[in-house]
Amino acid sequence: MVRVIGYGCIGLFALCCLLPFVLILSSSFTSEKAIMESGFALWPKEFSTFAYEIVFRNPRLIIGSYVVTMGITIVGTAIGLFIVAMTGYALQRADFLYRNKISFYIYFTTLFSGGLVPFYLLITQYLDLKDNYLAVLLPGLLSPFLIIMMKAFTKSIPHEITESAKMDGAGDFTIFLKLILPMSTPALATIGLFIALGYWNEWYNAMLFLSPNMEYRPLQLFLYNVITSADFIRNSAAASNVAPQEIPLESMKMATAVVATGPVILFYPFVQRFFIQGITIGAVKG
């Protein structure tokens, strides 16, 4: 009986989480007229693909934006995950002389920052990364929160494993690659997903450092520009001799949400099992 109630509560909670996405998907295939007259619904009252036709009007640009975003996400996640893992492992080592000072320095950056203007000058003037994809890639490589999370996880790995590997003649880097990384799979999957989502949803730094002269810009910025352009045309419909109903702004917003989140939703089930393992790790004491 308790199990039935538990499964029922979990099922209702899962349904509540699923309904918003169903609403977004349905609204993206609903005509603008039906949305304006009846509002959003879980099933399209007047089926229309006009919003997707506008979003994919220039397939070359949107495919190029997908390629740029996927490239930045894959490269940034791989490099960032490796650096975060090395930093977290080094900071929990008791024989690392400056671990407390460096840990305080990393934590201090979560409380204070230099601000937007110094950050912009650093990227554009000192690093000369204006109109360079590295301006989007480099700022997302490290996160103090993720370093602290990795440090806490690697600290739970028994120190005797490291000591036994040293007695067998293994160096620090060999221990990290062949022992620490394989044992940190749940933490690596969780942190890797956080880094990947950060890169996938990145648009602000791209807007700051990548000018419109660049043909291909990250997907989120491309979709943002599509919505902004449609909003501008709709607001100036009288001057442009275009009926406001011909610009499916609301359904376009939902269509861009589907285009942006679709790959993430398809990828998430492959790493979900590691979250469960990460939650239960350390629960059993030997």
Buried (B, 14 or more C-beta within 10 A) or exposed (E): EEEEEEEEEEEEEEEEEEEEEEBBBBBBBBBBBBBEEEEBEEEBBEEBEBBBEBBBEEEEBBEBBBEBBBBBBEBBBEBBBBBBBBBBBBBBBEEBEEBEEBBEEBEEEEEEEEEEEEBBEEBBEEEEBBEBBEBBBBBBBBBBEBBBBBBEBBBEBEEEEBEEBEEEEBEBEEBBBEBBBEBBEBBBBBBBBBBBBBBBBBBEBBBBBBEEEBEBBBBBBBBBBBBEEBBEBBEEBEEEEEEEEEBBBBBBBBBBBBBBBEBBEEEEEEBEEBBEEBEEBEEEEE
